[in-house]
């Protein structure tokens, strides 16, 4: 049996940058487990159920991709799947500094390996936080997130006005 790529994140909301990594992981690994962090302390814009629903919709055509949630330590979730390696996208050197710390800690805690995938340069400036900020101030995020996500973002912001 092949390895599972564990793609963890907050995904609040999923962006085209996340999707690029998930899709490329699905071309390399037999299974991709997209793991959505359930952490209300981060005060996400979307509930974990909403984030999962958006991911399921936009990953529907990718083979071997499943979407699930986790709370607590990522390694505890990873340990339940003995065949899993963590796959993370790296946008820039600034990402690397924190990502290497987390990768080393996860390896130290549970021997779980992390593989880094360079982000497609088209998305190296993109983050969920920036997308939310741009949308909040009326900027157009077309082409940065899937259309369904853009619509939900718009609806959520309208609800808050
Ligand atoms: O999309 P994000 O917010 O950059 O994802 C970060 C995430 C969820 C991968 C990271 O915060 C995480 O793994 N959180 C779970 C808690 C944990 O395991 N912390 C110790 C990391 S060494």
Backbone and ligand atoms as CSV (ligand in chain L), in Angstrom:
chain,resi,resn,atom,element,x,y,z
A,1,UNK,N,N,0.830,-1.199,0.000
A,1,UNK,CA,C,0.000,0.000,0.000
A,1,UNK,C,C,0.872,1.260,0.000
A,2,UNK,N,N,0.445,2.302,-0.722
A,2,UNK,CA,C,1.248,3.526,-0.803
A,2,UNK,C,C,1.089,4.396,0.432
A,3,UNK,N,N,1.899,5.457,0.465
A,3,UNK,CA,C,1.873,6.371,1.612
A,3,UNK,C,C,0.704,7.353,1.525
A,4,UNK,N,N,0.292,7.833,2.684
A,4,UNK,CA,C,-0.717,8.899,2.758
A,4,UNK,C,C,-0.018,10.225,3.021
A,5,UNK,N,N,-0.386,11.229,2.233
A,5,UNK,CA,C,0.102,12.589,2.503
A,5,UNK,C,C,-0.897,13.257,3.426
A,6,UNK,N,N,-0.396,13.750,4.532
A,6,UNK,CA,C,-1.243,14.452,5.490
A,6,UNK,C,C,-1.043,15.947,5.260
A,7,UNK,N,N,-2.076,16.608,4.769
A,7,UNK,CA,C,-1.979,18.053,4.485
A,7,UNK,C,C,-2.770,18.800,5.550
A,8,UNK,N,N,-2.116,19.262,6.614
A,8,UNK,CA,C,-2.833,19.921,7.696
A,8,UNK,C,C,-2.908,21.431,7.487
A,9,UNK,N,N,-3.898,22.036,8.116
A,9,UNK,CA,C,-3.971,23.502,8.044
A,9,UNK,C,C,-5.229,24.005,8.696
A,10,UNK,N,N,-5.322,25.324,8.764
A,10,UNK,CA,C,-6.521,25.952,9.304
A,10,UNK,C,C,-7.571,26.110,8.193
A,11,UNK,N,N,-7.116,26.395,6.990
A,11,UNK,CA,C,-7.988,26.475,5.805
A,11,UNK,C,C,-9.180,27.403,6.052
A,12,UNK,N,N,-8.876,28.610,6.508
A,12,UNK,CA,C,-9.952,29.558,6.876
A,12,UNK,C,C,-9.902,30.790,5.983
A,13,UNK,N,N,-10.274,30.702,4.716
A,13,UNK,CA,C,-10.744,29.542,3.984
A,13,UNK,C,C,-9.628,28.970,3.108
A,14,UNK,N,N,-9.955,27.852,2.422
A,14,UNK,CA,C,-9.004,27.251,1.474
A,14,UNK,C,C,-8.738,28.243,0.338
A,15,UNK,N,N,-7.472,28.335,-0.070
A,15,UNK,CA,C,-7.093,29.216,-1.188
A,15,UNK,C,C,-6.602,28.369,-2.375
A,16,UNK,N,N,-6.366,29.040,-3.489
A,16,UNK,CA,C,-5.821,28.317,-4.647
A,16,UNK,C,C,-4.404,27.806,-4.368
A,17,UNK,N,N,-3.718,28.463,-3.442
A,17,UNK,CA,C,-2.382,27.978,-3.064
A,17,UNK,C,C,-2.471,26.639,-2.343
A,18,UNK,N,N,-3.434,26.533,-1.396
A,18,UNK,CA,C,-3.641,25.235,-0.723
A,18,UNK,C,C,-3.991,24.160,-1.751
A,19,UNK,N,N,-4.902,24.539,-2.659
A,19,UNK,CA,C,-5.385,23.536,-3.620
A,19,UNK,C,C,-4.265,23.023,-4.512
A,20,UNK,N,N,-3.340,23.928,-4.869
A,20,UNK,CA,C,-2.208,23.517,-5.702
A,20,UNK,C,C,-1.385,22.433,-4.982
A,21,UNK,N,N,-1.157,22.640,-3.683
A,21,UNK,CA,C,-0.369,21.655,-2.921
A,21,UNK,C,C,-1.142,20.332,-2.797
A,22,UNK,N,N,-2.446,20.437,-2.488
A,22,UNK,CA,C,-3.259,19.218,-2.318
A,22,UNK,C,C,-3.299,18.427,-3.629
A,23,UNK,N,N,-3.475,19.153,-4.736
A,23,UNK,CA,C,-3.571,18.478,-6.032
A,23,UNK,C,C,-2.249,17.813,-6.401
A,24,UNK,N,N,-1.150,18.538,-6.190
A,24,UNK,CA,C,0.161,17.939,-6.517
A,24,UNK,C,C,0.461,16.772,-5.591
A,25,UNK,N,N,0.046,16.861,-4.340
A,25,UNK,CA,C,0.247,15.720,-3.422
A,25,UNK,C,C,-0.566,14.522,-3.913
A,26,UNK,N,N,-1.751,14.792,-4.433
A,26,UNK,CA,C,-2.607,13.678,-4.884
A,26,UNK,C,C,-2.028,12.993,-6.120
A,27,UNK,N,N,-1.159,13.704,-6.846
A,27,UNK,CA,C,-0.519,13.087,-8.025
A,27,UNK,C,C,0.680,12.234,-7.612
A,28,UNK,N,N,1.176,12.450,-6.400
A,28,UNK,CA,C,2.387,11.764,-5.935
A,28,UNK,C,C,2.064,10.646,-4.942
A,29,UNK,N,N,1.033,10.864,-4.125
A,29,UNK,CA,C,0.690,9.901,-3.071
A,29,UNK,C,C,-0.616,9.195,-3.430
A,30,UNK,N,N,-0.757,7.986,-2.876
A,30,UNK,CA,C,-1.972,7.224,-3.157
A,30,UNK,C,C,-3.195,7.903,-2.515
A,31,UNK,N,N,-2.993,8.374,-1.291
A,31,UNK,CA,C,-4.080,9.020,-0.560
A,31,UNK,C,C,-3.604,10.353,-0.003
A,32,UNK,N,N,-4.488,11.321,0.012
A,32,UNK,CA,C,-4.191,12.593,0.666
A,32,UNK,C,C,-5.257,12.818,1.731
A,33,UNK,N,N,-4.828,12.985,2.974
A,33,UNK,CA,C,-5.759,13.306,4.053
A,33,UNK,C,C,-5.591,14.786,4.368
A,34,UNK,N,N,-6.578,15.570,3.978
A,34,UNK,CA,C,-6.559,16.999,4.301
A,34,UNK,C,C,-7.132,17.125,5.708
A,35,UNK,N,N,-6.331,17.655,6.632
A,35,UNK,CA,C,-6.720,17.681,8.045
A,35,UNK,C,C,-6.929,19.127,8.483
A,36,UNK,N,N,-8.179,19.446,8.785
A,36,UNK,CA,C,-8.555,20.821,9.135
A,36,UNK,C,C,-8.463,20.994,10.653
A,37,UNK,N,N,-7.664,21.951,11.088
A,37,UNK,CA,C,-7.493,22.177,12.529
A,37,UNK,C,C,-8.744,22.793,13.132
A,38,UNK,N,N,-9.256,22.104,14.168
A,38,UNK,CA,C,-10.429,22.616,14.882
A,38,UNK,C,C,-9.901,23.329,16.123
A,39,UNK,N,N,-9.804,24.647,16.028
A,39,UNK,CA,C,-9.245,25.390,17.155
A,39,UNK,C,C,-9.996,26.710,17.310
A,40,UNK,N,N,-11.108,26.681,18.075
A,40,UNK,CA,C,-11.938,27.886,18.205
A,40,UNK,C,C,-11.150,29.072,18.758
A,41,UNK,N,N,-10.072,28.804,19.482
A,41,UNK,CA,C,-9.277,29.898,20.054
A,41,UNK,C,C,-8.717,30.804,18.951
A,42,UNK,N,N,-8.564,30.251,17.747
A,42,UNK,CA,C,-8.050,31.063,16.626
A,42,UNK,C,C,-9.140,31.973,16.060
A,43,UNK,N,N,-10.365,31.850,16.570
A,43,UNK,CA,C,-11.524,32.627,16.116
A,43,UNK,C,C,-11.618,32.673,14.576
A,44,UNK,N,N,-11.804,31.498,13.975
A,44,UNK,CA,C,-11.879,31.462,12.508
A,44,UNK,C,C,-13.141,32.134,11.972
A,45,UNK,N,N,-13.082,32.554,10.736
A,45,UNK,CA,C,-14.255,33.167,10.094
A,45,UNK,C,C,-15.296,32.090,9.783
A,46,UNK,N,N,-14.809,30.882,9.466
A,46,UNK,CA,C,-15.707,29.770,9.120
A,46,UNK,C,C,-15.577,28.652,10.153
A,47,UNK,N,N,-16.710,28.019,10.467
A,47,UNK,CA,C,-16.659,26.890,11.392
A,47,UNK,C,C,-15.892,25.745,10.730
A,48,UNK,N,N,-15.512,24.783,11.542
A,48,UNK,CA,C,-14.772,23.658,10.977
A,48,UNK,C,C,-15.644,22.904,9.969
A,49,UNK,N,N,-16.941,22.827,10.246
A,49,UNK,CA,C,-17.848,22.132,9.314
A,49,UNK,C,C,-17.900,22.880,7.978
A,50,UNK,N,N,-17.934,24.207,8.055
A,50,UNK,CA,C,-17.970,25.002,6.813
A,50,UNK,C,C,-16.669,24.855,6.031
A,51,UNK,N,N,-15.552,24.861,6.761
A,51,UNK,CA,C,-14.252,24.723,6.074
A,51,UNK,C,C,-14.135,23.360,5.411
A,52,UNK,N,N,-14.632,22.326,6.115
A,52,UNK,CA,C,-14.593,20.978,5.538
A,52,UNK,C,C,-15.485,20.921,4.296
A,53,UNK,N,N,-16.684,21.492,4.401
A,53,UNK,CA,C,-17.625,21.449,3.267
A,53,UNK,C,C,-17.014,22.127,2.035
A,54,UNK,N,N,-16.357,23.273,2.248
A,54,UNK,CA,C,-15.735,23.974,1.110
A,54,UNK,C,C,-14.629,23.116,0.506
A,55,UNK,N,N,-13.803,22.522,1.371
A,55,UNK,CA,C,-12.698,21.689,0.875
A,55,UNK,C,C,-13.226,20.476,0.115
A,56,UNK,N,N,-14.277,19.852,0.679
A,56,UNK,CA,C,-14.813,18.657,0.010
A,56,UNK,C,C,-15.313,19.012,-1.379
A,57,UNK,N,N,-15.941,20.162,-1.469
A,57,UNK,CA,C,-16.490,20.570,-2.768
A,57,UNK,C,C,-15.359,20.826,-3.779
A,58,UNK,N,N,-14.344,21.563,-3.352
A,58,UNK,CA,C,-13.333,21.961,-4.334
A,58,UNK,C,C,-12.309,20.853,-4.612
A,59,UNK,N,N,-12.297,19.827,-3.759
A,59,UNK,CA,C,-11.365,18.700,-3.998
A,59,UNK,C,C,-12.091,17.499,-4.610
A,60,UNK,N,N,-13.375,17.667,-4.905
A,60,UNK,CA,C,-14.196,16.524,-5.317
A,60,UNK,C,C,-13.626,15.788,-6.532
A,61,UNK,N,N,-12.967,16.513,-7.436
A,61,UNK,CA,C,-12.468,15.871,-8.655
A,61,UNK,C,C,-11.056,15.315,-8.504
A,62,UNK,N,N,-10.467,15.478,-7.335
A,62,UNK,CA,C,-9.090,14.986,-7.151
A,62,UNK,C,C,-9.136,13.561,-6.619
A,63,UNK,N,N,-8.299,12.717,-7.196
A,63,UNK,CA,C,-8.379,11.310,-6.790
A,63,UNK,C,C,-7.653,11.057,-5.463
A,64,UNK,N,N,-8.303,10.259,-4.618
A,64,UNK,CA,C,-7.682,9.831,-3.366
A,64,UNK,C,C,-7.632,10.882,-2.276
A,65,UNK,N,N,-8.402,11.971,-2.435
A,65,UNK,CA,C,-8.349,13.039,-1.425
A,65,UNK,C,C,-9.539,12.913,-0.462
A,66,UNK,N,N,-9.243,12.850,0.823
A,66,UNK,CA,C,-10.299,12.849,1.836
A,66,UNK,C,C,-10.089,14.047,2.753
A,67,UNK,N,N,-11.173,14.565,3.291
A,67,UNK,CA,C,-11.083,15.752,4.144
A,67,UNK,C,C,-11.598,15.392,5.529
A,68,UNK,N,N,-10.841,15.765,6.539
A,68,UNK,CA,C,-11.238,15.441,7.897
A,68,UNK,C,C,-10.773,16.564,8.828
A,69,UNK,N,N,-11.166,16.492,10.101
A,69,UNK,CA,C,-10.714,17.523,11.032
A,69,UNK,C,C,-9.919,16.882,12.163
A,70,UNK,N,N,-9.175,17.712,12.866
A,70,UNK,CA,C,-8.467,17.217,14.050
A,70,UNK,C,C,-8.363,18.350,15.054
A,71,UNK,N,N,-8.182,17.965,16.327
A,71,UNK,CA,C,-7.830,18.974,17.322
A,71,UNK,C,C,-6.665,18.428,18.127
A,72,UNK,N,N,-6.072,19.270,18.925
A,72,UNK,CA,C,-4.895,18.822,19.676
A,72,UNK,C,C,-3.669,18.756,18.781
A,73,UNK,N,N,-2.772,17.857,19.127
A,73,UNK,CA,C,-1.500,17.780,18.395
A,73,UNK,C,C,-1.670,17.064,17.056
A,74,UNK,N,N,-1.008,17.617,16.052
A,74,UNK,CA,C,-1.043,16.979,14.732
A,74,UNK,C,C,-0.433,15.578,14.785
A,75,UNK,N,N,0.610,15.398,15.593
A,75,UNK,CA,C,1.253,14.073,15.625
A,75,UNK,C,C,0.315,13.007,16.194
A,76,UNK,N,N,-0.602,13.408,17.104
A,76,UNK,CA,C,-1.542,12.415,17.635
A,76,UNK,C,C,-2.487,11.947,16.535
A,77,UNK,N,N,-2.870,12.898,15.683
A,77,UNK,CA,C,-3.698,12.544,14.527
A,77,UNK,C,C,-2.880,11.676,13.557
A,78,UNK,N,N,-1.632,12.076,13.323
A,78,UNK,CA,C,-0.783,11.348,12.370
A,78,UNK,C,C,-0.499,9.923,12.855
A,79,UNK,N,N,-0.367,9.762,14.158
A,79,UNK,CA,C,-0.038,8.444,14.718
A,79,UNK,C,C,-1.135,7.423,14.455
A,80,UNK,N,N,-2.373,7.938,14.296
A,80,UNK,CA,C,-3.478,7.004,14.022
A,80,UNK,C,C,-3.376,6.451,12.610
A,81,UNK,N,N,-2.489,7.055,11.782
A,81,UNK,CA,C,-2.300,6.550,10.419
A,81,UNK,C,C,-0.823,6.268,10.264
A,82,UNK,N,N,-0.455,5.023,10.416
A,82,UNK,CA,C,0.965,4.674,10.463
A,82,UNK,C,C,1.666,4.948,9.132
A,83,UNK,N,N,0.874,5.086,8.059
A,83,UNK,CA,C,1.468,5.253,6.734
A,83,UNK,C,C,1.555,6.723,6.318
A,84,UNK,N,N,1.387,7.661,7.273
A,84,UNK,CA,C,1.263,9.068,6.886
A,84,UNK,C,C,2.558,9.857,7.011
A,85,UNK,N,N,2.809,10.712,6.025
A,85,UNK,CA,C,3.846,11.737,6.155
A,85,UNK,C,C,3.164,13.090,5.979
A,86,UNK,N,N,3.637,14.069,6.743
A,86,UNK,CA,C,3.069,15.412,6.649
A,86,UNK,C,C,3.627,16.074,5.383
A,87,UNK,N,N,2.767,16.699,4.613
A,87,UNK,CA,C,3.209,17.429,3.414
A,87,UNK,C,C,2.810,18.890,3.590
A,88,UNK,N,N,3.790,19.792,3.507
A,88,UNK,CA,C,3.540,21.221,3.687
A,88,UNK,C,C,4.071,21.985,2.475
A,89,UNK,N,N,3.354,23.023,2.102
A,89,UNK,CA,C,3.846,23.917,1.057
A,89,UNK,C,C,4.743,24.983,1.669
A,90,UNK,N,N,5.767,25.360,0.947
A,90,UNK,CA,C,6.659,26.439,1.400
A,90,UNK,C,C,6.600,27.560,0.382
A,91,UNK,N,N,6.164,28.747,0.852
A,91,UNK,CA,C,6.052,29.880,-0.065
A,91,UNK,C,C,7.356,30.643,-0.190
A,92,UNK,N,N,8.052,30.751,0.934
A,92,UNK,CA,C,9.241,31.614,0.964
A,92,UNK,C,C,10.122,31.195,2.131
A,93,UNK,N,N,11.313,31.791,2.197
A,93,UNK,CA,C,12.241,31.487,3.293
A,93,UNK,C,C,11.580,31.794,4.632
A,94,UNK,N,N,10.740,32.828,4.666
A,94,UNK,CA,C,10.076,33.191,5.928
A,94,UNK,C,C,9.187,32.050,6.433
A,95,UNK,N,N,8.546,31.302,5.539
A,95,UNK,CA,C,7.759,30.133,5.959
A,95,UNK,C,C,8.672,29.071,6.547
A,96,UNK,N,N,9.819,28.928,5.917
A,96,UNK,CA,C,10.728,27.840,6.287
A,96,UNK,C,C,11.107,27.898,7.759
A,97,UNK,N,N,11.314,29.112,8.267
A,97,UNK,CA,C,11.807,29.248,9.639
A,97,UNK,C,C,10.880,28.580,10.652
A,98,UNK,N,N,9.582,28.787,10.528
A,98,UNK,CA,C,8.647,28.173,11.474
A,98,UNK,C,C,8.364,26.720,11.093
A,99,UNK,N,N,8.291,26.492,9.774
A,99,UNK,CA,C,7.958,25.135,9.322
A,99,UNK,C,C,9.029,24.128,9.730
A,100,UNK,N,N,10.303,24.533,9.676
A,100,UNK,CA,C,11.368,23.591,10.043
A,100,UNK,C,C,11.289,23.266,11.530
A,101,UNK,N,N,10.924,24.287,12.332
A,101,UNK,CA,C,10.769,24.046,13.782
A,101,UNK,C,C,9.652,23.034,14.032
A,102,UNK,N,N,8.514,23.251,13.362
A,102,UNK,CA,C,7.383,22.325,13.571
A,102,UNK,C,C,7.739,20.920,13.070
A,103,UNK,N,N,8.418,20.850,11.928
A,103,UNK,CA,C,8.787,19.535,11.382
A,103,UNK,C,C,9.715,18.790,12.346
A,104,UNK,N,N,10.668,19.525,12.899
A,104,UNK,CA,C,11.613,18.882,13.816
A,104,UNK,C,C,10.923,18.473,15.113
A,105,UNK,N,N,10.015,19.331,15.591
A,105,UNK,CA,C,9.264,18.989,16.811
A,105,UNK,C,C,8.385,17.764,16.559
A,106,UNK,N,N,7.700,17.733,15.418
A,106,UNK,CA,C,6.830,16.591,15.122
A,106,UNK,C,C,7.639,15.301,14.987
A,107,UNK,N,N,8.854,15.429,14.458
A,107,UNK,CA,C,9.709,14.249,14.346
A,107,UNK,C,C,10.185,13.806,15.720
A,108,UNK,N,N,10.531,14.786,16.536
A,108,UNK,CA,C,10.998,14.482,17.892
A,108,UNK,C,C,9.876,13.834,18.728
A,109,UNK,N,N,8.656,14.366,18.579
A,109,UNK,CA,C,7.547,13.863,19.396
A,109,UNK,C,C,7.104,12.463,19.005
A,110,UNK,N,N,7.110,12.201,17.702
A,110,UNK,CA,C,6.478,10.951,17.267
A,110,UNK,C,C,7.153,10.289,16.069
A,111,UNK,N,N,8.306,10.807,15.655
A,111,UNK,CA,C,8.997,10.206,14.507
A,111,UNK,C,C,8.252,10.403,13.197
A,112,UNK,N,N,7.338,11.379,13.183
A,112,UNK,CA,C,6.567,11.625,11.951
A,112,UNK,C,C,7.392,12.506,11.014
A,113,UNK,N,N,7.517,12.087,9.772
A,113,UNK,CA,C,8.312,12.846,8.802
A,113,UNK,C,C,7.481,13.950,8.154
A,114,UNK,N,N,8.165,15.033,7.765
A,114,UNK,CA,C,7.512,16.124,7.021
A,114,UNK,C,C,8.245,16.311,5.697
A,115,UNK,N,N,7.502,16.386,4.621
A,115,UNK,CA,C,8.079,16.687,3.309
A,115,UNK,C,C,7.576,18.057,2.873
A,116,UNK,N,N,8.490,18.877,2.358
A,116,UNK,CA,C,8.113,20.217,1.908
A,116,UNK,C,C,7.979,20.254,0.392
A,117,UNK,N,N,6.952,20.943,-0.048
A,117,UNK,CA,C,6.713,21.086,-1.484
A,117,UNK,C,C,6.765,22.577,-1.804
A,118,UNK,N,N,7.631,22.985,-2.740
A,118,UNK,CA,C,7.668,24.417,-3.035
A,118,UNK,C,C,6.348,24.876,-3.640
A,119,UNK,N,N,5.827,25.959,-3.109
A,119,UNK,CA,C,4.588,26.527,-3.648
A,119,UNK,C,C,4.803,26.954,-5.095
A,120,UNK,N,N,3.798,26.762,-5.900
A,120,UNK,CA,C,3.821,27.306,-7.258
A,120,UNK,C,C,4.023,28.824,-7.143
A,121,UNK,N,N,5.011,29.403,-7.876
A,121,UNK,CA,C,5.280,30.837,-7.714
A,121,UNK,C,C,4.058,31.716,-7.954
A,122,UNK,N,N,3.085,31.205,-8.687
A,122,UNK,CA,C,1.859,31.997,-8.914
A,122,UNK,C,C,1.129,32.289,-7.614
A,123,UNK,N,N,1.395,31.474,-6.576
A,123,UNK,CA,C,0.647,31.626,-5.326
A,123,UNK,C,C,1.549,31.984,-4.155
A,124,UNK,N,N,2.762,32.409,-4.424
A,124,UNK,CA,C,3.702,32.583,-3.302
A,124,UNK,C,C,3.338,33.767,-2.405
A,125,UNK,N,N,2.484,34.647,-2.857
A,125,UNK,CA,C,2.066,35.816,-2.063
A,125,UNK,C,C,0.756,35.562,-1.320
A,126,UNK,N,N,0.174,34.398,-1.540
A,126,UNK,CA,C,-1.216,34.165,-1.140
A,126,UNK,C,C,-1.334,33.514,0.235
A,127,UNK,N,N,-2.264,34.020,1.049
A,127,UNK,CA,C,-2.567,33.380,2.335
A,127,UNK,C,C,-4.050,33.606,2.631
A,128,UNK,N,N,-4.612,32.745,3.469
A,128,UNK,CA,C,-6.016,32.905,3.865
A,128,UNK,C,C,-6.209,34.239,4.566
A,129,UNK,N,N,-5.248,34.626,5.397
A,129,UNK,CA,C,-5.390,35.891,6.144
A,129,UNK,C,C,-5.472,37.072,5.198
A,130,UNK,N,N,-4.599,37.091,4.195
A,130,UNK,CA,C,-4.617,38.217,3.247
A,130,UNK,C,C,-5.908,38.230,2.432
A,131,UNK,N,N,-6.348,37.042,2.043
A,131,UNK,CA,C,-7.601,36.950,1.275
A,131,UNK,C,C,-8.744,37.564,2.090
A,132,UNK,N,N,-8.803,37.209,3.404
A,132,UNK,CA,C,-9.882,37.742,4.252
A,132,UNK,C,C,-9.762,39.252,4.389
A,133,UNK,N,N,-8.533,39.718,4.545
A,133,UNK,CA,C,-8.349,41.163,4.720
A,133,UNK,C,C,-8.768,41.922,3.466
A,134,UNK,N,N,-8.342,41.422,2.316
A,134,UNK,CA,C,-8.700,42.089,1.055
A,134,UNK,C,C,-10.219,42.101,0.892
A,135,UNK,N,N,-10.845,40.927,1.139
A,135,UNK,CA,C,-12.306,40.836,0.979
A,135,UNK,C,C,-13.021,41.760,1.963
A,136,UNK,N,N,-12.529,41.816,3.193
A,136,UNK,CA,C,-13.152,42.663,4.224
A,136,UNK,C,C,-13.204,44.129,3.815
A,137,UNK,N,N,-12.153,44.552,3.099
A,137,UNK,CA,C,-12.103,45.961,2.687
A,137,UNK,C,C,-12.632,46.171,1.265
A,138,UNK,N,N,-13.368,45.179,0.781
A,138,UNK,CA,C,-14.048,45.357,-0.499
A,138,UNK,C,C,-13.228,45.013,-1.725
A,139,UNK,N,N,-12.029,44.456,-1.539
A,139,UNK,CA,C,-11.216,44.054,-2.693
A,139,UNK,C,C,-11.739,42.762,-3.299
A,140,UNK,N,N,-11.403,42.551,-4.556
A,140,UNK,CA,C,-11.894,41.367,-5.264
A,140,UNK,C,C,-10.873,40.237,-5.154
A,141,UNK,N,N,-11.325,39.087,-4.688
A,141,UNK,CA,C,-10.410,37.949,-4.530
A,141,UNK,C,C,-10.621,36.907,-5.637
A,142,UNK,N,N,-11.235,37.326,-6.719
A,142,UNK,CA,C,-11.434,36.405,-7.842
A,142,UNK,C,C,-10.091,35.865,-8.322
A,143,UNK,N,N,-10.044,34.558,-8.543
A,143,UNK,CA,C,-8.808,33.937,-9.035
A,143,UNK,C,C,-7.824,33.577,-7.936
A,144,UNK,N,N,-8.132,34.001,-6.711
A,144,UNK,CA,C,-7.242,33.674,-5.581
A,144,UNK,C,C,-7.796,32.518,-4.757
A,145,UNK,N,N,-9.116,32.398,-4.794
A,145,UNK,CA,C,-9.801,31.287,-4.130
A,145,UNK,C,C,-10.811,30.737,-5.143
A,146,UNK,N,N,-11.245,29.481,-4.960
A,146,UNK,CA,C,-12.271,28.962,-5.875
A,146,UNK,C,C,-13.530,29.826,-5.807
A,147,UNK,N,N,-14.323,29.823,-6.872
A,147,UNK,CA,C,-15.516,30.684,-6.941
A,147,UNK,C,C,-16.484,30.425,-5.778
A,148,UNK,N,N,-16.661,29.136,-5.415
A,148,UNK,CA,C,-17.584,28.810,-4.297
A,148,UNK,C,C,-17.123,29.475,-3.017
A,149,UNK,N,N,-15.806,29.464,-2.814
A,149,UNK,CA,C,-15.247,30.044,-1.588
A,149,UNK,C,C,-15.426,31.559,-1.624
A,150,UNK,N,N,-15.209,32.144,-2.773
A,150,UNK,CA,C,-15.391,33.599,-2.920
A,150,UNK,C,C,-16.820,33.975,-2.575
A,151,UNK,N,N,-17.785,33.177,-3.039
A,151,UNK,CA,C,-19.195,33.467,-2.764
A,151,UNK,C,C,-19.486,33.349,-1.264
A,152,UNK,N,N,-18.940,32.322,-0.636
A,152,UNK,CA,C,-19.188,32.137,0.812
A,152,UNK,C,C,-18.542,33.242,1.638
A,153,UNK,N,N,-17.383,33.679,1.177
A,153,UNK,CA,C,-16.675,34.777,1.841
A,153,UNK,C,C,-17.536,36.045,1.772
A,154,UNK,N,N,-18.056,36.286,0.603
A,154,UNK,CA,C,-18.911,37.451,0.388
A,154,UNK,C,C,-20.132,37.371,1.305
A,155,UNK,N,N,-20.783,36.187,1.349
A,155,UNK,CA,C,-21.980,36.001,2.186
A,155,UNK,C,C,-21.648,36.234,3.649
A,156,UNK,N,N,-20.525,35.670,4.104
A,156,UNK,CA,C,-20.157,35.794,5.521
A,156,UNK,C,C,-19.915,37.249,5.899
A,157,UNK,N,N,-19.277,37.981,4.987
A,157,UNK,CA,C,-19.000,39.388,5.284
A,157,UNK,C,C,-20.288,40.200,5.282
A,158,UNK,N,N,-21.206,39.841,4.383
A,158,UNK,CA,C,-22.514,40.533,4.351
A,158,UNK,C,C,-23.275,40.301,5.650
A,159,UNK,N,N,-23.206,39.061,6.158
A,159,UNK,CA,C,-23.903,38.722,7.423
A,159,UNK,C,C,-23.424,39.603,8.568
A,160,UNK,N,N,-22.153,39.950,8.520
A,160,UNK,CA,C,-21.556,40.707,9.625
A,160,UNK,C,C,-21.782,42.210,9.527
A,161,UNK,N,N,-22.316,42.680,8.377
A,161,UNK,CA,C,-22.470,44.138,8.212
A,161,UNK,C,C,-23.760,44.671,8.831
L,1,LIG,O1,O,-2.865,26.727,8.073
L,1,LIG,P1,P,-1.965,26.918,9.261
L,1,LIG,O2,O,-2.673,27.710,10.335
L,1,LIG,O3,O,-0.630,27.495,8.903
L,1,LIG,O4,O,-1.697,25.445,9.846
L,1,LIG,C1,C,-0.898,25.266,10.998
L,1,LIG,C2,C,-1.083,23.864,11.561
L,1,LIG,C3,C,-2.548,23.571,11.796
L,1,LIG,C4,C,-0.530,22.834,10.603
L,1,LIG,C5,C,-0.296,23.823,12.903
L,1,LIG,O5,O,-0.641,24.921,13.692
L,1,LIG,C6,C,-0.564,22.539,13.697
L,1,LIG,O6,O,-0.070,21.484,13.341
L,1,LIG,N1,N,-1.378,22.678,14.756
L,1,LIG,C7,C,-1.775,21.554,15.575
L,1,LIG,C8,C,-1.168,21.674,16.988
L,1,LIG,C9,C,0.227,21.102,17.021
L,1,LIG,O7,O,0.466,19.964,16.681
L,1,LIG,N2,N,1.169,21.959,17.441
L,1,LIG,C10,C,2.570,21.613,17.551
L,1,LIG,C11,C,3.286,21.834,16.250
L,1,LIG,S1,S,4.951,21.339,16.342
